[in-house]
């Protein structure tokens, strides 16, 4: 009986520690979402973008350079500005690609992907959305993120065909309206941080808690500090 009590105590103590670590992990993600929203909100809501929507290649290049600096300083993977019809005005990663409706399309995939159209329509209605989304490889490619997202599949229990990859991307995503300095809604902004192959968060957990952590997209481990 004493052995059972000791085992129960150790088990409950371990569950409490794991629960506390998971709560810290979750809070870390919430902080990332909040920081992203603060950063891109300062651009989207102040008129910094809305008052200067690019019309020429040179204007688009300059805005793209500004967005890219913001991305690098805040570890955001992509910032895209859309017009009121959902067409791309400028991509921070790729100023050459614009005028398309890539974020408004429905994509057919062997594995489920998110409807980014839903986020854009909410942003164009004046709402800000923070959510986890699964981006199809077609969208990632237009932002020069396809190779970053690719993960070669392997398994210790199932037979995996050689040279097969997870090509979707798990993205911490924010969509919000773009307004002029006078408050007029002129478009939408979609920003995101790609989790595939991003070890910074799980390594922070290891340094902070001395614990292993992994991030999964469905059944695929896409970031981990576990060997």
Phi, psi and omega in degrees: 000317179298320179297320178296318179296316179298316180298318179297319180297313180297318180297314180294322178297317178297318179296321179295318179296316178297317179300319178294319180295320178296321179297320178293319177302312181296319179296324177299318177295319180297322178297321178297314178303314182296318180294320176298315182297321179295317183293306183286333177295324178297329178280315189283329188261346187267348186098354179304320176265311187300328179280349188224041178302126187291141178246333183244169179299318182295318177296320179294319180297317181294318179293322178299319178297321178295315179297321181294322176298318178298317179301314183294322183288336186241010181053036170272139185273332183205143169225125181232135178252132183240154176273185184292344177265359181086009176275147183287127174270315180201142173248133178300322183280340193206080182294344180287335182260113178202166179086358182264170180246035186303326182278353181256356184275159169262130185251134176268125185218150177294333176242152186294141175231162184277158171269101178286335175307317179303317180293317181298316181297322176296317179296319180290344174270003175099008183258153172251128183240132171243123185201161171273127181227149176257109184273135174289157182298334180297320178289317180300322182297322181290343177255014181057037180243001185297315181291325178297324185280335187296131179229123179291129183279140174210158183209149177261355183235332184245157177278120180249127179301144180295150177056043172250147189225152163273117185247354173285162179235131173274121189233127168285112195243141173231130174238134181210159178289151172255127182236156172281174179295340177270359177096001180287134180279123184236359181171199180221158177232133175239123179232152181200158174243120181283129181271336182303127177063015176267104184268354188297319183291312182292328176289326175298320177298319180296317179293322184283318190244350185065030186237154175279146178212145177222150174246132183244145165248107191055240182258013181255125176284115187256346175203137184198149170256007177277140179282000000 
